[in-house]
Amino acid sequence: MASFDCMKKLDEEGRGVCPECKGKRKFYCYDCVVPLNQDPTELPRLKLPVDVTVVRHPKEKRSKSSIISSRIIAPDNIEILHTVEVPEQ
């Protein structure tokens, strides 16, 4: 796995601004699901041995959801569905 030094830098700088929605966030924007790191190549990436689909209830606060950060670190393996309907697959 890649180094987490870029996260330490963000922690020292305080809150940043999301490049898409302009919201103030700490490490990532939970609404846009994007990291606030200026250089995306520095961000640690993880390749999981399985694909994961998480069904979130629409009333769950995105700011309190721990799966958002997982989607940023393992974008190829994490899918987040915001629905009350459980998919058949």
MOPAC internal coordinates of N, CA, C and O (Angstrom, degrees):
PM7 1SCF
backbone

  N    0.0000 0     0.00 0     0.00 0    0    0    0
  C    1.4393 1     0.00 0     0.00 0    1    0    0
  C    1.5322 1   108.45 1     0.00 0    2    1    0
  O    1.2310 1   121.07 1   -28.96 1    3    2    1
  N    1.3065 1   115.55 1   151.04 1    3    2    1
  C    1.4617 1   121.75 1  -178.32 1    5    3    2
  C    1.5252 1   111.18 1   -72.44 1    6    5    3
  O    1.2310 1   120.99 1   -13.99 1    7    6    5
  N    1.3126 1   115.70 1   166.01 1    7    6    5
  C    1.4573 1   122.78 1   179.92 1    9    7    6
  C    1.5342 1   111.04 1   -69.19 1   10    9    7
  O    1.2310 1   121.06 1   -30.71 1   11   10    9
  N    1.3226 1   115.57 1   149.29 1   11   10    9
  C    1.4575 1   121.04 1   177.30 1   13   11   10
  C    1.5329 1   111.85 1   -99.33 1   14   13   11
  O    1.2310 1   120.18 1  -163.56 1   15   14   13
  N    1.3294 1   117.26 1    16.44 1   15   14   13
  C    1.4643 1   120.83 1  -179.24 1   17   15   14
  C    1.5262 1   112.70 1   -58.43 1   18   17   15
  O    1.2310 1   120.32 1   145.05 1   19   18   17
  N    1.3255 1   117.00 1   -34.95 1   19   18   17
  C    1.4719 1   119.74 1   179.88 1   21   19   18
  C    1.5285 1   110.77 1   -64.69 1   22   21   19
  O    1.2310 1   119.85 1   149.80 1   23   22   21
  N    1.3344 1   117.89 1   -30.20 1   23   22   21
  C    1.4581 1   121.30 1   178.31 1   25   23   22
  C    1.5255 1   110.25 1   -72.12 1   26   25   23
  O    1.2310 1   120.24 1   143.97 1   27   26   25
  N    1.3311 1   117.16 1   -36.03 1   27   26   25
  C    1.4612 1   120.74 1   176.88 1   29   27   26
  C    1.5258 1   110.16 1   -62.78 1   30   29   27
  O    1.2310 1   121.12 1   140.83 1   31   30   29
  N    1.3358 1   115.45 1   -39.17 1   31   30   29
  C    1.4694 1   120.40 1   179.17 1   33   31   30
  C    1.5342 1   110.15 1   -63.80 1   34   33   31
  O    1.2310 1   120.18 1   136.83 1   35   34   33
  N    1.3284 1   117.27 1   -43.17 1   35   34   33
  C    1.4577 1   120.77 1   178.00 1   37   35   34
  C    1.5239 1   111.11 1   -64.04 1   38   37   35
  O    1.2310 1   120.49 1   142.74 1   39   38   37
  N    1.3330 1   116.68 1   -37.26 1   39   38   37
  C    1.4550 1   121.23 1   179.66 1   41   39   38
  C    1.5259 1   110.70 1   -63.56 1   42   41   39
  O    1.2310 1   120.51 1   140.11 1   43   42   41
  N    1.3126 1   116.62 1   -39.89 1   43   42   41
  C    1.4675 1   121.32 1  -179.79 1   45   43   42
  C    1.5289 1   111.73 1   -70.19 1   46   45   43
  O    1.2310 1   120.38 1   147.25 1   47   46   45
  N    1.3312 1   116.88 1   -32.75 1   47   46   45
  C    1.4670 1   121.29 1  -177.02 1   49   47   46
  C    1.5294 1   112.69 1   -77.37 1   50   49   47
  O    1.2310 1   119.83 1   160.72 1   51   50   49
  N    1.3122 1   117.94 1   -19.28 1   51   50   49
  C    1.4622 1   120.58 1  -177.36 1   53   51   50
  C    1.5207 1   110.76 1    88.04 1   54   53   51
  O    1.2310 1   120.53 1    20.91 1   55   54   53
  N    1.2968 1   116.60 1  -159.09 1   55   54   53
  C    1.4683 1   121.05 1  -177.21 1   57   55   54
  C    1.5176 1   111.54 1   -69.92 1   58   57   55
  O    1.2310 1   121.66 1   -38.02 1   59   58   57
  N    1.3338 1   114.44 1   141.98 1   59   58   57
  C    1.4539 1   120.84 1   176.77 1   61   59   58
  C    1.5155 1   110.41 1  -113.05 1   62   61   59
  O    1.2310 1   120.97 1     2.17 1   63   62   61
  N    1.3132 1   115.76 1  -177.83 1   63   62   61
  C    1.4617 1   121.75 1  -179.71 1   65   63   62
  C    1.5209 1   108.57 1  -112.85 1   66   65   63
  O    1.2310 1   120.64 1   -48.88 1   67   66   65
  N    1.3301 1   116.38 1   131.12 1   67   66   65
  C    1.4609 1   121.61 1   178.54 1   69   67   66
  C    1.5295 1   108.83 1   -65.06 1   70   69   67
  O    1.2310 1   120.09 1   -47.83 1   71   70   69
  N    1.3440 1   117.43 1   132.17 1   71   70   69
  C    1.4646 1   119.44 1  -179.72 1   73   71   70
  C    1.5309 1   113.43 1   -68.49 1   74   73   71
  O    1.2310 1   120.04 1   162.30 1   75   74   73
  N    1.3294 1   117.53 1   -17.70 1   75   74   73
  C    1.4706 1   119.83 1  -177.10 1   77   75   74
  C    1.5273 1   112.95 1   -98.29 1   78   77   75
  O    1.2310 1   120.21 1   126.31 1   79   78   77
  N    1.3474 1   117.21 1   -53.69 1   79   78   77
  C    1.4681 1   119.81 1  -175.43 1   81   79   78
  C    1.5258 1   113.60 1  -101.48 1   82   81   79
  O    1.2310 1   120.57 1   174.15 1   83   82   81
  N    1.3343 1   116.52 1    -5.85 1   83   82   81
  C    1.4723 1   123.52 1   179.77 1   85   83   82
  C    1.5270 1   113.42 1    66.03 1   86   85   83
  O    1.2310 1   119.88 1  -163.55 1   87   86   85
  N    1.3398 1   117.83 1    16.45 1   87   86   85
  C    1.4582 1   120.98 1   175.66 1   89   87   86
  C    1.5219 1   110.81 1   -75.86 1   90   89   87
  O    1.2310 1   120.26 1   -28.51 1   91   90   89
  N    1.3314 1   117.10 1   151.49 1   91   90   89
  C    1.4659 1   121.29 1   178.47 1   93   91   90
  C    1.5236 1   108.65 1   -87.53 1   94   93   91
  O    1.2310 1   121.10 1   -57.10 1   95   94   93
  N    1.3298 1   115.50 1   122.90 1   95   94   93
  C    1.4640 1   121.67 1  -177.39 1   97   95   94
  C    1.5267 1   109.15 1  -137.32 1   98   97   95
  O    1.2310 1   120.60 1    -9.24 1   99   98   97
  N    1.3407 1   116.46 1   170.76 1   99   98   97
  C    1.4633 1   121.05 1  -177.98 1  101   99   98
  C    1.5344 1   111.15 1   -90.47 1  102  101   99
  O    1.2310 1   119.45 1   109.93 1  103  102  101
  N    1.3282 1   118.66 1   -70.07 1  103  102  101
  C    1.4643 1   121.92 1  -176.46 1  105  103  102
  C    1.5292 1   112.78 1  -109.37 1  106  105  103
  O    1.2310 1   120.62 1   147.97 1  107  106  105
  N    1.3209 1   116.43 1   -32.03 1  107  106  105
  C    1.4654 1   121.43 1  -177.58 1  109  107  106
  C    1.5208 1   108.40 1  -152.61 1  110  109  107
  O    1.2310 1   121.17 1   -20.16 1  111  110  109
  N    1.3298 1   115.36 1   159.84 1  111  110  109
  C    1.4627 1   120.62 1   176.71 1  113  111  110
  C    1.5202 1   107.80 1   -92.66 1  114  113  111
  O    1.2310 1   120.51 1   -62.59 1  115  114  113
  N    1.3066 1   116.63 1   117.41 1  115  114  113
  C    1.4575 1   120.79 1  -179.19 1  117  115  114
  C    1.5273 1   112.33 1   -75.88 1  118  117  115
  O    1.2310 1   119.49 1   163.43 1  119  118  117
  N    1.3196 1   118.58 1   -16.57 1  119  118  117
  C    1.4669 1   120.58 1   176.29 1  121  119  118
  C    1.5311 1   111.31 1   -82.71 1  122  121  119
  O    1.2310 1   120.17 1   136.81 1  123  122  121
  N    1.3235 1   117.29 1   -43.19 1  123  122  121
  C    1.4688 1   122.41 1  -177.17 1  125  123  122
  C    1.5306 1   112.55 1   -93.71 1  126  125  123
  O    1.2310 1   120.08 1   167.42 1  127  126  125
  N    1.3135 1   117.45 1   -12.58 1  127  126  125
  C    1.4717 1   125.00 1  -176.96 1  129  127  126
  C    1.5295 1   110.24 1    54.40 1  130  129  127
  O    1.2310 1   121.32 1  -125.93 1  131  130  129
  N    1.3319 1   115.09 1    54.07 1  131  130  129
  C    1.4605 1   121.60 1   176.03 1  133  131  130
  C    1.5241 1   109.02 1  -132.08 1  134  133  131
  O    1.2310 1   120.20 1   -34.87 1  135  134  133
  N    1.3369 1   117.22 1   145.13 1  135  134  133
  C    1.4674 1   119.67 1   176.57 1  137  135  134
  C    1.5244 1   110.28 1   -75.59 1  138  137  135
  O    1.2310 1   120.82 1   -25.27 1  139  138  137
  N    1.3203 1   116.04 1   154.73 1  139  138  137
  C    1.4655 1   120.30 1   178.27 1  141  139  138
  C    1.5167 1   111.88 1   -92.29 1  142  141  139
  O    1.2310 1   120.28 1  -178.61 1  143  142  141
  N    1.3210 1   117.07 1     1.39 1  143  142  141
  C    1.4552 1   121.30 1   178.81 1  145  143  142
  C    1.5225 1   109.49 1   -64.55 1  146  145  143
  O    1.2310 1   120.25 1   -45.54 1  147  146  145
  N    1.3118 1   117.14 1   134.46 1  147  146  145
  C    1.4602 1   121.19 1  -179.17 1  149  147  146
  C    1.5248 1   112.45 1   -67.30 1  150  149  147
  O    1.2310 1   120.06 1   147.97 1  151  150  149
  N    1.3314 1   117.49 1   -32.03 1  151  150  149
  C    1.4521 1   121.90 1  -178.97 1  153  151  150
  C    1.5313 1   109.26 1  -115.01 1  154  153  151
  O    1.2310 1   119.74 1   -80.53 1  155  154  153
  N    1.3414 1   118.10 1    99.47 1  155  154  153
  C    1.4593 1   120.72 1  -176.61 1  157  155  154
  C    1.5310 1   114.06 1   -61.78 1  158  157  155
  O    1.2310 1   119.68 1   160.75 1  159  158  157
  N    1.3276 1   118.21 1   -19.25 1  159  158  157
  C    1.4618 1   119.67 1   178.81 1  161  159  158
  C    1.5215 1   111.59 1   -73.04 1  162  161  159
  O    1.2310 1   120.09 1   160.52 1  163  162  161
  N    1.3373 1   117.44 1   -19.48 1  163  162  161
  C    1.4585 1   121.17 1   177.51 1  165  163  162
  C    1.5259 1   112.14 1   -78.60 1  166  165  163
  O    1.2310 1   120.16 1   159.56 1  167  166  165
  N    1.3267 1   117.31 1   -20.44 1  167  166  165
  C    1.4535 1   121.69 1  -175.38 1  169  167  166
  C    1.5282 1   111.21 1   -67.24 1  170  169  167
  O    1.2310 1   120.00 1   -48.40 1  171  170  169
  N    1.3315 1   117.60 1   131.60 1  171  170  169
  C    1.4642 1   119.37 1   177.98 1  173  171  170
  C    1.5239 1   110.74 1   -63.77 1  174  173  171
  O    1.2310 1   120.27 1   -42.29 1  175  174  173
  N    1.3096 1   117.09 1   137.71 1  175  174  173
  C    1.4614 1   123.10 1   177.63 1  177  175  174
  C    1.5123 1   109.00 1  -120.47 1  178  177  175
  O    1.2310 1   121.20 1   -32.52 1  179  178  177
  N    1.3064 1   115.31 1   147.48 1  179  178  177
  C    1.4495 1   121.08 1  -178.36 1  181  179  178
  C    1.5145 1   108.99 1  -130.19 1  182  181  179
  O    1.2310 1   120.44 1   -46.19 1  183  182  181
  N    1.3069 1   116.77 1   133.81 1  183  182  181
  C    1.4737 1   122.23 1   175.40 1  185  183  182
  C    1.5261 1   106.61 1  -105.38 1  186  185  183
  O    1.2310 1   120.43 1   -67.09 1  187  186  185
  N    1.3176 1   116.78 1   112.91 1  187  186  185
  C    1.4587 1   121.23 1  -179.15 1  189  187  186
  C    1.5297 1   110.90 1   -84.15 1  190  189  187
  O    1.2310 1   119.73 1   -28.49 1  191  190  189
  N    1.3293 1   118.11 1   151.51 1  191  190  189
  C    1.4608 1   120.55 1   178.65 1  193  191  190
  C    1.5292 1   113.05 1   -75.45 1  194  193  191
  O    1.2310 1   120.11 1   169.72 1  195  194  193
  N    1.3305 1   117.40 1   -10.28 1  195  194  193
  C    1.4680 1   122.24 1   178.78 1  197  195  194
  C    1.5222 1   109.06 1  -136.52 1  198  197  195
  O    1.2310 1   120.63 1   -20.57 1  199  198  197
  N    1.3099 1   116.41 1   159.43 1  199  198  197
  C    1.4586 1   121.31 1   172.50 1  201  199  198
  C    1.5207 1   108.28 1   -91.58 1  202  201  199
  O    1.2310 1   120.47 1   -37.35 1  203  202  201
  N    1.3258 1   116.72 1   142.65 1  203  202  201
  C    1.4569 1   122.25 1  -176.62 1  205  203  202
  C    1.5267 1   108.81 1  -123.12 1  206  205  203
  O    1.2310 1   120.70 1   -49.50 1  207  206  205
  N    1.3252 1   116.26 1   130.50 1  207  206  205
  C    1.4589 1   121.68 1   173.67 1  209  207  206
  C    1.5169 1   107.56 1  -116.98 1  210  209  207
  O    1.2310 1   120.59 1   -55.61 1  211  210  209
  N    1.3226 1   116.48 1   124.39 1  211  210  209
  C    1.4570 1   122.31 1  -179.70 1  213  211  210
  C    1.5144 1   108.02 1  -111.62 1  214  213  211
  O    1.2310 1   120.73 1   -51.06 1  215  214  213
  N    1.3271 1   116.20 1   128.94 1  215  214  213
  C    1.4621 1   121.43 1   176.92 1  217  215  214
  C    1.5192 1   107.09 1  -100.77 1  218  217  215
  O    1.2310 1   121.07 1   -68.46 1  219  218  217
  N    1.3204 1   115.57 1   111.54 1  219  218  217
  C    1.4609 1   122.42 1   179.17 1  221  219  218
  C    1.5164 1   109.76 1   -99.33 1  222  221  219
  O    1.2310 1   120.74 1   -39.30 1  223  222  221
  N    1.3058 1   116.20 1   140.70 1  223  222  221
  C    1.4592 1   119.60 1   174.18 1  225  223  222
  C    1.5260 1   107.84 1   -74.88 1  226  225  223
  O    1.2310 1   119.45 1   -44.17 1  227  226  225
  N    1.3220 1   118.65 1   135.83 1  227  226  225
  C    1.4722 1   121.11 1  -178.02 1  229  227  226
  C    1.5310 1   114.13 1   -57.74 1  230  229  227
  O    1.2310 1   119.76 1   155.66 1  231  230  229
  N    1.3347 1   118.07 1   -24.34 1  231  230  229
  C    1.4646 1   120.13 1  -179.48 1  233  231  230
  C    1.5276 1   112.47 1   -84.35 1  234  233  231
  O    1.2310 1   119.93 1   169.89 1  235  234  233
  N    1.3260 1   117.74 1   -10.11 1  235  234  233
  C    1.4618 1   120.10 1   176.49 1  237  235  234
  C    1.5264 1   108.53 1   -67.51 1  238  237  235
  O    1.2310 1   120.57 1   -46.57 1  239  238  237
  N    1.3099 1   116.51 1   133.43 1  239  238  237
  C    1.4704 1   119.78 1   180.00 1  241  239  238
  C    1.5174 1   109.69 1   -69.34 1  242  241  239
  O    1.2310 1   120.64 1   -52.13 1  243  242  241
  N    1.3169 1   116.38 1   127.87 1  243  242  241
  C    1.4701 1   120.66 1   177.64 1  245  243  242
  C    1.5244 1   110.85 1   -62.12 1  246  245  243
  O    1.2310 1   120.37 1   145.46 1  247  246  245
  N    1.3115 1   116.90 1   -34.54 1  247  246  245
  C    1.4601 1   120.41 1  -178.44 1  249  247  246
  C    1.5240 1   112.30 1   -66.61 1  250  249  247
  O    1.2310 1   119.82 1   160.98 1  251  250  249
  N    1.3098 1   117.95 1   -19.02 1  251  250  249
  C    1.4668 1   122.10 1   179.97 1  253  251  250
  C    1.5284 1   112.50 1  -101.90 1  254  253  251
  O    1.2310 1   119.97 1   175.26 1  255  254  253
  N    1.3123 1   117.67 1    -4.74 1  255  254  253
  C    1.4638 1   121.81 1  -176.45 1  257  255  254
  C    1.5285 1   111.32 1   -81.27 1  258  257  255
  O    1.2310 1   120.62 1   -54.31 1  259  258  257
  N    1.3202 1   116.42 1   125.69 1  259  258  257
  C    1.4681 1   120.18 1   179.82 1  261  259  258
  C    1.5239 1   112.46 1   -84.09 1  262  261  259
  O    1.2310 1   119.44 1   171.00 1  263  262  261
  N    1.3111 1   118.68 1    -9.00 1  263  262  261
  C    1.4697 1   120.57 1  -178.69 1  265  263  262
  C    1.5325 1   111.46 1   -77.18 1  266  265  263
  O    1.2310 1   119.37 1   157.60 1  267  266  265
  N    1.3151 1   118.81 1   -22.40 1  267  266  265
  C    1.4658 1   121.53 1  -178.35 1  269  267  266
  C    1.5289 1   110.71 1   -59.75 1  270  269  267
  O    1.2310 1   120.30 1   134.55 1  271  270  269
  N    1.3242 1   117.04 1   -45.45 1  271  270  269
  C    1.4690 1   119.37 1   179.83 1  273  271  270
  C    1.5226 1   111.26 1   -64.97 1  274  273  271
  O    1.2310 1   119.83 1   147.51 1  275  274  273
  N    1.3244 1   117.93 1   -32.49 1  275  274  273
  C    1.4678 1   121.34 1   176.82 1  277  275  274
  C    1.5231 1   110.97 1   -64.40 1  278  277  275
  O    1.2310 1   120.22 1   141.28 1  279  278  277
  N    1.3095 1   117.18 1   -38.72 1  279  278  277
  C    1.4744 1   122.44 1   178.62 1  281  279  278
  C    1.5277 1   110.84 1   -63.94 1  282  281  279
  O    1.2310 1   120.19 1   145.67 1  283  282  281
  N    1.3308 1   117.25 1   -34.33 1  283  282  281
  C    1.4575 1   120.88 1  -179.85 1  285  283  282
  C    1.5248 1   110.96 1   -72.73 1  286  285  283
  O    1.2310 1   120.17 1   141.02 1  287  286  285
  N    1.3253 1   117.27 1   -38.98 1  287  286  285
  C    1.4658 1   120.67 1  -178.11 1  289  287  286
  C    1.5290 1   112.25 1   -80.37 1  290  289  287
  O    1.2310 1   120.03 1   147.23 1  291  290  289
  N    1.3328 1   117.55 1   -32.77 1  291  290  289
  C    1.4715 1   121.35 1  -179.99 1  293  291  290
  C    1.5268 1   109.71 1  -126.79 1  294  293  291
  O    1.2310 1   119.84 1  -114.48 1  295  294  293
  N    1.3414 1   117.92 1    65.52 1  295  294  293
  C    1.4680 1   120.67 1  -173.52 1  297  295  294
  C    1.5351 1   114.39 1   -65.59 1  298  297  295
  O    1.2310 1   119.98 1   154.54 1  299  298  297
  N    1.3313 1   117.63 1   -25.46 1  299  298  297
  C    1.4659 1   119.93 1  -178.40 1  301  299  298
  C    1.5217 1   112.73 1   -79.88 1  302  301  299
  O    1.2310 1   120.22 1   164.85 1  303  302  301
  N    1.3320 1   117.18 1   -15.15 1  303  302  301
  C    1.4544 1   120.19 1  -173.83 1  305  303  302
  C    1.5200 1   114.97 1  -117.77 1  306  305  303
  O    1.2310 1   119.63 1   171.31 1  307  306  305
  N    1.3184 1   118.32 1    -8.69 1  307  306  305
  C    1.4636 1   121.31 1  -176.84 1  309  307  306
  C    1.5257 1   109.67 1  -113.76 1  310  309  307
  O    1.2310 1   121.31 1   -51.64 1  311  310  309
  N    1.3182 1   115.10 1   128.36 1  311  310  309
  C    1.4660 1   121.54 1   174.91 1  313  311  310
  C    1.5187 1   107.12 1  -122.34 1  314  313  311
  O    1.2310 1   120.24 1   -44.45 1  315  314  313
  N    1.3167 1   117.14 1   135.55 1  315  314  313
  C    1.4583 1   121.51 1   179.41 1  317  315  314
  C    1.5205 1   108.71 1  -118.38 1  318  317  315
  O    1.2310 1   120.92 1   -57.15 1  319  318  317
  N    1.3245 1   115.85 1   122.85 1  319  318  317
  C    1.4565 1   121.70 1   176.62 1  321  319  318
  C    1.5212 1   108.38 1  -107.46 1  322  321  319
  O    1.2310 1   119.83 1   -48.83 1  323  322  321
  N    1.3132 1   117.92 1   131.17 1  323  322  321
  C    1.4619 1   123.29 1  -179.82 1  325  323  322
  C    1.5269 1   107.56 1  -106.71 1  326  325  323
  O    1.2310 1   120.85 1   -94.54 1  327  326  325
  N    1.3185 1   115.98 1    85.46 1  327  326  325
  C    1.4586 1   120.08 1  -175.41 1  329  327  326
  C    1.5139 1   110.38 1  -157.92 1  330  329  327
  O    1.2310 1   120.54 1   -16.93 1  331  330  329
  N    1.3144 1   116.58 1   163.07 1  331  330  329
  C    1.4618 1   120.87 1   173.15 1  333  331  330
  C    1.5231 1   109.72 1   -96.94 1  334  333  331
  O    1.2310 1   120.63 1   170.18 1  335  334  333
  N    1.3311 1   116.40 1    -9.82 1  335  334  333
  C    1.4639 1   122.36 1   179.13 1  337  335  334
  C    1.5278 1   109.11 1   -87.22 1  338  337  335
  O    1.2310 1   120.14 1   -53.07 1  339  338  337
  N    1.3147 1   117.34 1   126.93 1  339  338  337
  C    1.4605 1   121.37 1   177.07 1  341  339  338
  C    1.5374 1   107.61 1   -87.21 1  342  341  339
  O    1.2310 1   119.90 1   -53.92 1  343  342  341
  N    1.3466 1   117.79 1   126.08 1  343  342  341
  C    1.4596 1   120.03 1  -178.37 1  345  343  342
  C    1.5344 1   111.31 1   -66.36 1  346  345  343
  O    1.2310 1   121.05 1   -26.81 1  347  346  345
  N    1.3327 1   115.59 1   153.19 1  347  346  345
  C    1.4683 1   122.08 1  -178.77 1  349  347  346
  C    1.5165 1   112.71 1   -69.41 1  350  349  347
  O    1.2310 1   119.75 1   148.43 1  351  350  349
  N    1.3131 1   118.08 1   -31.57 1  351  350  349
  C    1.4725 1   121.60 1  -174.38 1  353  351  350
  C    1.4789 1   112.54 1   -70.77 1  354  353  351
  O    1.2310 1   120.10 1   180.00 1  355  354  353

